[in-house]
Amino acid sequence: MSRLQHFGWFLARGFGPHGWGHPYLRWNHRWTEPGLYQDSARTLEQAGFDLLIIEDAPSLGSAETIDLRVRHAFGGPKHDPLLLAPYLFAATQHLGVVPTVNPAAYLPYTAARQFATLQHLSGHRLGLNVVTDTGSARHFSTAPQLGHDAAYDRAEEWLDGIRHLWRSWGEGALVADEESGVYADGTRLDATRHRGEYFGFDGPLNAIPFTDGEPAIVSPGGSGRGLSFAGHNSDVQLALAPLDEASIRAYRGRIHAAAEAAGRSADDINILFAIQPVLVSSPEEADRLVAASAHPDDEALRQIARKQSSDLETDLTALDLDKPLDRAIFGEHVSEGSIRRLVGKHDADAPLRTLLAAHARLGRLNDGSGFVGTADEFADRIEELGDWGNDGVLLWGDLHPVTVHRLLDDLVPILRRRGILREEYVGGGLRANLRAF
């Protein structure tokens, strides 16, 4: 029997030039203005989605790859998603909004106060996608760039400090008694003196406590340290893994073990696998697209190389397509997970052409080889994931209205008929909706 699953949208481009490079740019939406995002956010809420996660990268990248990243708007420009959030909250009533934040960019006290303000203004619908990207470190200080695990250590200290500040108003500190004229009891405030390896600050926080819980924490890391961070801190894990039953169950097992090792319950974390389906009108059209992708020409490979170069902050476009990829070209700032996603299951001596062709190649939903198919076939896939214990999915793409409607117009009615997608929200904000089933 079908069961309800959680649905989110991962805005992969971030707060950037939506529609660039696509025909629907001619709809004349302005990516720098809120209307584009508000329209799509309302559609997601009408569809019953739990949350919208907005990707971000504060940096345009290294000097060597800036031109590569901005030329086709793959890696930038990007405006600050935290400042977009209030416009999305104003346009919706239930949808959770989750901007990406980097601990390197926000001092804990400032972060705690800003996030608390948004949590109250939104009716407790704020989430925080905490990333530990170190490639932007030079924008925030001249200190040496942290390594992978150290960046997670800093993020953990940062988040612990923010939570202590949020909780610096003890039980009964907020009185708000109009008859007596007493608004707060200062004797119940905690000074919250923090002196850590990466941060030092004092409290208490100049913001009142929450009525419906703290902002939800989202994390994307797939490394051992990243999974440990999720186990200690996250309400939602943004998961990237092969979508076969063994991989799904193994990944979920690692997250649940990390949560239990941190003294939490496995049920405290919703694991949402990111998927970017290509939905078409018929199985025959799906077969045609898949067949056409089997033999990409050099221009198609170069387009993939440009996007991969932006993601990896490493110029692949200058490499010989017919020679093996030398991993020495990747700097320490490039995660092993990103490199593995490029290389896939290929041997070390596989030519770059083979690696890129694998990313061009599409597969069918109906046989589990990919994500091209009809809305009914995609619903079948989501039901199958649910049978394996999955909590839900994150649909991955631009937030342009054309993109959102193209994916959801046929899919939402099918999911609701099957009892997979919620019909209504519960009260209490994002956390309450994440725990509703």
NORSULPE-V676226 format. One record per backbone hydrogen bond with DSSP energy under -0.5 kcal/mol. CO is the residue of the C=O (numbers start at 1). NH is the residue of the N-H. If there is no record, write none. Layout:
# NORSULPE-V676226
co=CO nh=NH
co=CO nh=NH
This chain:
# NORSULPE-V676226
co=6 nh=393
co=7 nh=50
co=7 nh=51
co=8 nh=395
co=9 nh=11
co=9 nh=53
co=10 nh=12
co=10 nh=397
co=11 nh=14
co=11 nh=55
co=14 nh=16
co=15 nh=79
co=16 nh=18
co=17 nh=20
co=19 nh=22
co=22 nh=25
co=23 nh=26
co=24 nh=27
co=25 nh=28
co=29 nh=31
co=30 nh=33
co=33 nh=36
co=34 nh=38
co=35 nh=39
co=36 nh=40
co=37 nh=41
co=38 nh=42
co=39 nh=43
co=40 nh=44
co=41 nh=45
co=42 nh=46
co=43 nh=47
co=44 nh=49
co=45 nh=48
co=50 nh=96
co=51 nh=9
co=52 nh=98
co=53 nh=11
co=53 nh=55
co=54 nh=100
co=55 nh=15
co=62 nh=65
co=62 nh=66
co=65 nh=69
co=66 nh=70
co=67 nh=71
co=68 nh=72
co=69 nh=74
co=69 nh=75
co=69 nh=76
co=70 nh=73
co=80 nh=83
co=80 nh=84
co=81 nh=85
co=84 nh=87
co=84 nh=88
co=85 nh=89
co=86 nh=90
co=87 nh=91
co=88 nh=92
co=89 nh=92
co=96 nh=52
co=97 nh=99
co=97 nh=127
co=98 nh=54
co=99 nh=129
co=101 nh=131
co=102 nh=105
co=102 nh=106
co=103 nh=106
co=107 nh=111
co=108 nh=112
co=109 nh=113
co=110 nh=114
co=111 nh=115
co=112 nh=116
co=113 nh=117
co=114 nh=118
co=115 nh=119
co=116 nh=120
co=117 nh=121
co=118 nh=122
co=119 nh=124
co=120 nh=123
co=124 nh=430
co=125 nh=97
co=126 nh=216
co=127 nh=99
co=128 nh=130
co=128 nh=218
co=129 nh=101
co=129 nh=131
co=130 nh=220
co=131 nh=103
co=134 nh=137
co=136 nh=139
co=137 nh=140
co=137 nh=141
co=147 nh=151
co=148 nh=152
co=149 nh=153
co=150 nh=154
co=151 nh=155
co=152 nh=156
co=153 nh=157
co=154 nh=158
co=155 nh=159
co=156 nh=160
co=157 nh=161
co=158 nh=162
co=159 nh=163
co=160 nh=164
co=161 nh=165
co=162 nh=166
co=163 nh=167
co=165 nh=168
co=165 nh=205
co=168 nh=170
co=168 nh=190
co=170 nh=173
co=173 nh=175
co=173 nh=185
co=176 nh=178
co=177 nh=181
co=177 nh=182
co=181 nh=183
co=182 nh=177
co=183 nh=175
co=183 nh=176
co=184 nh=186
co=185 nh=188
co=186 nh=189
co=188 nh=170
co=191 nh=203
co=192 nh=194
co=194 nh=201
co=199 nh=196
co=201 nh=194
co=205 nh=207
co=216 nh=128
co=217 nh=235
co=217 nh=236
co=218 nh=130
co=219 nh=238
co=223 nh=227
co=224 nh=228
co=225 nh=229
co=226 nh=230
co=227 nh=231
co=228 nh=232
co=229 nh=233
co=230 nh=234
co=235 nh=270
co=236 nh=219
co=236 nh=238
co=237 nh=239
co=237 nh=272
co=239 nh=274
co=244 nh=248
co=245 nh=249
co=246 nh=250
co=247 nh=251
co=248 nh=252
co=249 nh=253
co=250 nh=254
co=251 nh=255
co=252 nh=256
co=253 nh=257
co=254 nh=258
co=255 nh=259
co=256 nh=260
co=257 nh=261
co=258 nh=262
co=259 nh=264
co=260 nh=263
co=265 nh=268
co=266 nh=269
co=269 nh=271
co=270 nh=237
co=270 nh=272
co=271 nh=273
co=271 nh=391
co=271 nh=392
co=272 nh=239
co=273 nh=394
co=275 nh=396
co=277 nh=279
co=278 nh=373
co=282 nh=286
co=283 nh=287
co=284 nh=288
co=285 nh=289
co=286 nh=290
co=287 nh=291
co=288 nh=292
co=289 nh=293
co=291 nh=294
co=292 nh=295
co=293 nh=296
co=297 nh=301
co=298 nh=302
co=299 nh=303
co=300 nh=304
co=301 nh=305
co=302 nh=306
co=303 nh=307
co=304 nh=308
co=305 nh=309
co=306 nh=310
co=307 nh=311
co=308 nh=312
co=309 nh=313
co=309 nh=314
co=310 nh=313
co=314 nh=316
co=316 nh=319
co=320 nh=323
co=321 nh=353
co=323 nh=352
co=325 nh=327
co=326 nh=329
co=327 nh=330
co=331 nh=334
co=333 nh=335
co=335 nh=339
co=336 nh=340
co=337 nh=341
co=338 nh=342
co=339 nh=343
co=340 nh=344
co=343 nh=346
co=347 nh=350
co=350 nh=325
co=351 nh=354
co=351 nh=355
co=352 nh=356
co=353 nh=357
co=354 nh=358
co=355 nh=359
co=356 nh=360
co=357 nh=361
co=363 nh=372
co=364 nh=369
co=364 nh=370
co=365 nh=368
co=371 nh=278
co=371 nh=373
co=372 nh=365
co=373 nh=280
co=374 nh=378
co=375 nh=379
co=376 nh=380
co=377 nh=381
co=378 nh=382
co=379 nh=383
co=380 nh=384
co=381 nh=385
co=382 nh=386
co=383 nh=387
co=384 nh=388
co=385 nh=388
co=385 nh=390
co=386 nh=389
co=391 nh=6
co=392 nh=273
co=393 nh=8
co=393 nh=395
co=394 nh=275
co=395 nh=10
co=397 nh=12
co=400 nh=404
co=401 nh=405
co=402 nh=406
co=403 nh=407
co=404 nh=408
co=405 nh=409
co=408 nh=412
co=410 nh=414
co=411 nh=415
co=412 nh=416
co=413 nh=417
co=414 nh=418
co=415 nh=420
co=415 nh=421
co=416 nh=419
co=420 nh=5
co=428 nh=432
co=429 nh=433
co=430 nh=434
co=431 nh=435
co=433 nh=436
